[in-house]
Structure formats: structure tokens, C-alpha cells
């Protein structure tokens, strides 16, 4: 059997793949027995995007620093993106996975990214929402009733996480 050696040309066309893990939280409040969830609108200029289309995050989230746990990363991201500290309910844990392309900052080459985001839930007293100070990463935030938020977010995997959070929050905090 003869094995062919790949040419350098073939190898150079293969794009690099990065597997990334992030952690964050679905931030919610309860007002008049109604679950309100925080949605964040990304600041495209911060991310160097020229598109006018809005990207909606279902909560603060971000990558893990070297040696950092999921919980520590989620706490840090809440503090960095919202300017407040919140208690994470670790009995709820859900995730989304998606793929995208980005330019590697070191090489300038495009690479494929497989991303997994782990979400916890975090309760915010309704009257404390005025204490949120958004980072440059987001241009605005909005608290919506969770059913409206589920309709508002564009991605099915985000809708599913919000639905799962709704079930959990209802059972734990409203019964």
C-alpha cells in the first residue's frame, strides 16, 4: 500500500480550528411573580464589526482565563460586563454550542471556532437593576418577561436555554 504525502499547498489551505469554552449567567429578577430576564445588545464597534445587525446575548458571558474554573469565569464576567456582583445558582447549568469564523489576532488568518458556553442563573433584586453599569462590550440592556425574551432572541439554542431556565426558576423561586 502506498500512502501519499500531502503537499504543502494542501496543508496551507486547511484552516485552523479553535475550541473555546465560555461561562456566564442568565440574570433574572422577579416582579409581581413574573420572571424578567436581562438581555444584552452587543456593541459591534467594540468587536470591530461593521454590520448594523444587532447581536443579542442572553446574559453576560466570556472565555475562561488560563486555569480558571467555570464558576470563577461566570462571576468575573458578570462583574466585568454589568459592574455588579451576583450569586450564581449552580443547581442550574445549561449550555449552547455554535460555530463561527474569526481572524486570529496573532497570525491574521481566518480560523474556525467551535464555541461552548455554559450558563448558570443569577438572581438580581428587581430594584437593584439600576445599579448595572454596562461595559464597552454592550451598548444597551433590557429586562423582558422571559416569554418575550424567548421570542426576541434569534437563535434556537438560546431560546432552549431560556426555556430551561424558565422551568427551573419557576419551580425553585415561584412555587
Secondary structure, 3 states (H helix, E strand, C coil): CCCCCCCHHHHHHCCEEEEEEEEEEEEEEEECCEEEEEEEEECCCCCCCCCCCCCEECCCEEECCCCCCHHHHHHHHHHHHHCCCCCEEEEEEEEEEEEEEEECCCCCCEEEEEEEEEEEEEECCHHHHHHCCCCCCEEEEEEEEHHHHHHHCCCHHHHHHHHHHHHHHHHHHCC
